[in-house]
Amino acid sequence: MFVSPESPLLFFDSGVGGLSVLEPTRALLPNAPIVYVADNAGYPYGRRSEAEIASRVPALLGRLVERFRPRLAVIACNTASTIALDHVRSALDLPVVGTVPAIKPAAEMSKTRIIGVLGTEATVRQPYVDNLAAEFASDCTIIRHGSPELVDLAEAKLAGDAVSVDAVRAAVEPMFGAEQGDRLDVGVLACTHFPLLRDELTEAFPGVTWIDGGPGIARRIAWLTREQPSPAAPSDGVMVFTAEPRAPLLSTLARYGIGEVRSL
């Protein structure tokens, strides 16, 4: 299939969390055109029902593919991926890369065999997480914690608000208060928002290694597009919001290569 050099990579999330996937992708593919879509009109996905997400995400991505004609779509959201990825792949005639919790590398890394899976309330209750744990971490104890507060803190940080380590600690502390939680040595950041708070998480819980799927997703995108042409030089990415964004956020986007903001 012919792919124009100008055909973009399309990243999709409910908010700014997918920037943690965009950043390693741009490091590998600096010249690839980028369109990042934040469905902030639907934010936060973690508090929505499975039925809402399974309906909303494929319909919205269908509109976006018609508008931007991407070479590949990335659902840079764990909640949307665990619920709607199969629906999206059935609806779209292009490669779709999803985001899954990094349970396999966590199991390979853990010494205590106690692993935390930190995500949204919707993600941590999905059977998909059960299947990953059974396949890759059957000898580990998996402690799950859904933290909507941490999603809001990540959004606030990107919008320029001060986010304290104490607030991050309070949002995550219940995971360590669970049975055997005091032995947890690897935490899976099963929401793309959470790597944006890695510094705060590391300071709050210094004995824990935090891992996420962003670099692995970037490698997958690079492999799937390895034979496709790209422009000769980098260009500013486009960020699309489905509702009015917070004004301070716009000034932070440049460091992710975003130079233009639009509304859907």
C-alpha positions in Angstrom: 0.0 0.0 0.0 1.3 3.4 -1.0 2.0 5.7 2.0 2.6 9.4 1.4 5.6 10.9 3.3 3.2 13.4 4.7 0.8 10.8 6.2 1.0 11.2 9.9 1.2 8.9 12.9 -2.0 9.4 14.8 -1.8 9.2 18.6 -5.1 9.1 20.6 -5.8 9.5 24.4 -8.4 11.0 26.7 -5.9 13.6 27.7 -2.2 14.3 27.8 -1.1 10.8 29.0 -0.2 9.7 25.5 2.6 12.2 25.5 4.6 9.6 27.4 4.3 7.3 24.3 4.8 10.2 21.8 8.1 11.2 23.4 10.0 7.9 22.8 8.4 7.5 19.4 9.7 10.9 18.3 13.1 9.9 19.6 13.1 6.9 17.2 11.3 8.6 14.3 12.1 12.3 14.5 10.9 13.1 11.0 7.6 11.4 11.2 4.6 13.7 10.9 2.5 13.6 14.1 -1.2 14.2 15.0 -2.0 13.8 18.6 -5.7 13.8 19.7 -6.8 14.4 23.2 -10.4 13.5 23.8 -10.7 15.9 26.7 -14.5 16.1 26.1 -14.6 12.4 27.2 -12.0 12.7 30.0 -11.5 10.8 32.2 -12.0 7.4 30.6 -11.2 5.6 33.8 -14.5 6.7 35.3 -16.6 5.8 32.3 -18.3 2.5 31.7 -16.9 -0.2 29.4 -19.9 0.2 27.2 -19.3 4.0 26.8 -15.7 3.5 25.9 -16.4 0.6 23.5 -18.8 2.8 21.6 -17.1 6.2 21.8 -13.5 5.3 20.9 -14.1 3.5 17.6 -16.6 6.1 16.4 -14.2 9.0 17.2 -11.2 7.3 15.7 -13.2 6.6 12.5 -13.8 10.3 12.1 -10.1 11.1 12.8 -8.9 8.6 10.3 -11.2 10.1 7.6 -9.9 13.6 8.5 -6.1 13.0 8.8 -5.5 9.9 6.7 -2.8 8.5 9.1 -0.4 5.7 8.2 -0.9 4.1 11.6 -3.0 4.8 14.7 -1.8 4.5 18.3 -4.3 4.2 21.1 -2.0 5.7 23.7 -4.3 4.9 26.5 -4.4 1.7 28.6 -8.1 2.0 29.5 -9.2 2.5 25.8 -6.9 -0.2 24.6 -8.0 -2.9 27.1 -11.6 -2.2 26.3 -11.9 -1.0 22.7 -8.8 -2.2 20.8 -10.5 -5.1 19.1 -13.5 -2.9 18.2 -11.1 -0.3 16.7 -9.1 -2.8 14.7 -12.3 -4.3 13.3 -13.5 -0.8 12.2 -10.4 0.7 10.7 -8.4 -0.4 7.6 -4.9 0.5 8.9 -2.5 -0.8 11.6 -3.6 0.0 15.1 -1.1 -0.2 18.0 -2.6 -0.5 21.5 -1.1 0.1 24.9 -1.0 -2.8 27.4 0.3 -3.0 31.0 4.0 -3.9 31.1 3.5 -7.0 33.3 5.9 -9.2 31.4 9.0 -7.1 31.9 7.9 -6.4 35.5 7.9 -10.1 36.2 11.3 -10.5 34.6 12.6 -7.7 36.8 11.0 -8.4 40.2 13.1 -10.1 42.9 10.4 -10.3 45.6 7.8 -11.6 43.1 5.3 -8.9 44.3 4.3 -6.6 41.5 2.0 -3.6 41.6 -0.2 -2.7 38.7 -1.1 1.0 39.0 -3.8 2.2 36.5 -7.2 3.6 36.2 -10.1 2.0 37.9 -11.3 0.7 34.6 -8.0 -0.8 33.5 -7.1 -2.7 36.6 -10.4 -4.6 36.7 -10.2 -5.8 33.1 -9.8 -9.5 32.3 -7.0 -8.5 30.0 -4.9 -7.8 33.1 -5.8 -11.3 34.4 -4.6 -12.9 31.2 -1.3 -11.0 31.1 -0.7 -12.0 34.7 -1.5 -15.6 34.1 0.7 -15.8 31.0 3.7 -13.8 32.1 3.6 -13.6 35.9 2.0 -16.8 37.2 4.6 -17.0 40.0 4.0 -13.5 41.1 1.5 -11.8 43.4 -0.2 -8.9 41.5 -1.5 -6.0 43.6 -3.8 -3.8 41.6 -4.7 -0.2 42.4 -6.9 2.1 40.5 -6.1 5.8 41.1 -8.2 8.4 39.3 -6.5 11.0 41.5 -3.1 10.3 39.9 -4.6 10.9 36.4 -5.8 14.3 37.5 -2.4 15.1 39.0 -0.6 14.2 35.8 -3.0 16.5 33.8 -2.4 19.2 36.3 1.4 18.9 36.1 1.3 19.2 32.3 -0.9 22.3 32.7 1.7 23.9 34.8 0.2 23.4 38.3 2.5 22.5 41.2 2.1 18.8 42.1 3.5 17.7 45.5 5.2 14.4 46.2 2.8 14.1 49.2 -0.2 14.2 46.9 1.3 11.5 44.6 2.2 9.4 47.7 -1.4 9.7 49.0 -2.9 8.6 45.7 -0.7 5.5 45.5 -0.3 4.5 49.2 -3.2 2.1 49.3 -1.4 -0.2 46.9 1.4 -0.6 49.4 -1.1 -1.0 52.2 -2.5 -4.2 50.7 -1.5 -7.6 51.9 2.2 -8.1 51.0 2.3 -4.6 49.6 5.3 -3.8 51.8 7.4 -6.3 49.7 6.4 -4.8 46.3 9.6 -4.0 44.3 8.3 -3.3 40.8 5.4 -1.1 39.9 3.7 -1.2 36.4 2.5 2.2 35.3 -0.6 0.9 33.6 -1.9 4.3 32.5 0.0 6.5 30.0 -0.5 9.5 32.3 1.6 8.0 35.1 5.1 8.2 33.5 4.6 11.9 33.5 4.8 11.7 37.3 7.8 9.3 37.4 10.0 11.8 39.3 7.4 12.2 42.0 6.7 8.5 42.3 10.4 7.7 42.6 10.8 10.2 45.4 7.7 9.0 47.2 8.6 5.3 46.9 12.4 5.1 46.5 12.6 1.3 46.8 10.4 0.6 43.8 11.3 0.4 40.2 8.6 1.9 38.0 8.2 0.7 34.4 5.8 1.5 31.6 5.2 0.4 28.0 6.1 3.6 26.2 9.5 2.6 24.8 8.2 -0.8 23.7 5.3 0.8 21.9 7.7 3.2 20.2 9.8 0.3 19.0 6.7 -1.4 17.7 5.6 1.7 15.7 9.1 2.0 14.3 9.1 -1.6 13.1 5.6 -1.4 11.5 6.6 1.8 9.6 10.2 0.7 8.9 9.8 0.7 5.0 7.6 3.8 4.8 8.9 7.2 3.6 9.0 10.2 5.8 9.8 13.9 5.2 13.5 14.8 5.0 13.3 17.0 8.1 11.2 17.2 11.3 8.0 19.2 11.4 5.8 20.5 14.2 3.2 18.1 15.4 -0.5 18.9 15.5 -2.5 18.5 18.7 -6.3 18.2 18.4 -8.7 18.6 21.3 -12.3 17.6 21.4 -13.1 20.3 23.9 -11.5 23.6 25.0 -8.1 22.9 26.6 -6.7 24.6 29.6 -4.7 27.6 28.4 -1.5 26.9 30.5 -1.2 23.5 28.9 -0.5 24.9 25.5 2.8 26.4 26.5 4.2 23.0 27.7 3.5 21.2 24.4 6.5 22.6 22.5 8.9 20.3 24.3 7.0 17.3 22.8 7.3 18.7 19.3 3.7 20.1 19.2 3.6 23.3 17.3 -0.1 23.7 16.3 -3.3 23.2 18.3 -6.7 22.6 16.7 -10.2 21.7 17.8 -12.2 18.8 16.4 
